[in-house]
Amino acid sequence: MFDKKMISALSYFSLFFAPVIITSIIWCTNKDKEVRHHLKWALLTQTTFVAGLVVIILLYNNVPFSTNSADTIHFLALATVFIIVFLNVSIVIFNLIQGITRIVKRSEDNWARC
């Protein structure tokens, strides 16, 4: 069905359509060491991504934002949101790079044939 490269790439790309769910399902059904290594990283980044979104939603709904530095709590909430957005954008870029790398990467068998 799918080879190792495609399953590894799918685990990274699943961030865009079902983070954590698809990666967890693949984790439970696949026993290959190389694929599980990529599944661990994809699951870690996707869990961090979802947790960041949850924190942003909670902050947005519960704390009014302010750019006034004298209003410390609101200013820290705004700064926290910016940091989490930066982290989440970095995670998206990381998953894109890793997914593309898994697809483009030649397997060791193909190197011997070249």
C-alpha positions in Angstrom: 0.0 0.0 0.0 2.1 2.9 1.2 5.9 2.8 1.6 7.8 4.2 4.6 8.5 7.5 2.9 4.8 8.2 2.3 3.6 7.2 5.7 6.3 9.4 7.3 5.3 12.3 5.1 1.7 11.8 5.8 2.4 12.0 9.5 3.9 15.4 9.1 1.3 16.7 6.6 -1.6 15.5 8.9 -1.1 18.8 10.8 -3.2 20.5 8.2 -6.3 18.2 8.2 -6.4 16.2 11.4 -3.5 16.9 13.8 -2.8 14.3 16.4 -5.6 12.0 15.3 -4.1 10.5 12.1 -0.6 10.4 13.6 -1.9 8.5 16.6 -3.8 6.0 14.4 -0.7 5.4 12.3 1.4 5.1 15.5 -0.9 2.3 16.7 -0.9 0.4 13.4 2.8 0.8 12.3 5.7 -1.1 13.9 8.6 0.1 11.6 11.3 1.8 13.6 12.1 4.5 11.0 8.5 5.4 10.6 7.8 5.4 14.3 10.8 7.9 14.7 9.1 10.3 12.4 5.7 9.6 14.0 7.2 10.6 17.4 8.4 14.0 16.0 5.2 14.6 14.1 3.1 13.8 17.2 5.2 16.1 19.4 5.0 19.0 17.0 1.3 18.5 16.4 0.5 18.3 20.2 2.5 21.5 20.7 0.6 23.1 17.9 -2.8 22.2 19.2 -1.9 23.1 22.8 -0.7 26.5 21.5 -4.1 27.0 19.7 -5.9 26.1 22.9 -3.9 28.6 25.0 -4.5 31.4 22.4 -8.3 30.6 22.4 -8.4 30.7 26.2 -6.5 33.9 26.4 -8.5 35.5 23.7 -11.8 34.7 25.4 -10.8 35.5 29.0 -8.3 38.3 28.9 -8.7 41.7 27.1 -5.6 42.6 25.3 -3.8 45.9 25.8 -0.6 47.4 24.4 -0.3 49.7 27.4 2.8 48.4 29.3 1.4 49.8 32.6 -1.4 47.2 32.3 0.9 44.3 32.9 -1.5 41.3 32.8 -3.1 42.3 29.5 0.3 43.2 28.0 1.7 39.8 29.0 -1.3 38.1 27.5 -0.7 39.9 24.2 3.0 39.0 24.3 2.2 35.4 25.0 -0.1 35.2 22.0 2.6 36.6 19.8 5.1 34.1 21.1 2.7 31.2 20.6 1.8 32.4 17.1 5.5 32.5 16.2 6.0 29.0 17.7 3.0 27.7 15.7 4.2 29.2 12.4 7.6 27.6 13.1 6.0 24.3 13.7 4.0 24.5 10.4 7.3 25.3 8.5 9.1 22.5 10.3 6.3 20.0 9.4 6.3 21.2 5.7 10.1 20.8 5.4 10.1 17.4 7.1 7.2 16.1 5.0 8.7 17.3 1.7 12.1 15.9 2.8 10.5 12.5 3.5 9.0 12.4 0.0 12.1 13.7 -1.9 14.7 11.7 0.1 16.1 8.7 -1.7 16.2 5.5 0.1 19.5 3.7 0.6 18.5 1.1 -2.1 18.2 3.8 -4.7 21.6 5.1 -4.0 23.2 1.8 -4.9 21.4 1.8 -8.3 22.6 5.2 -9.4 
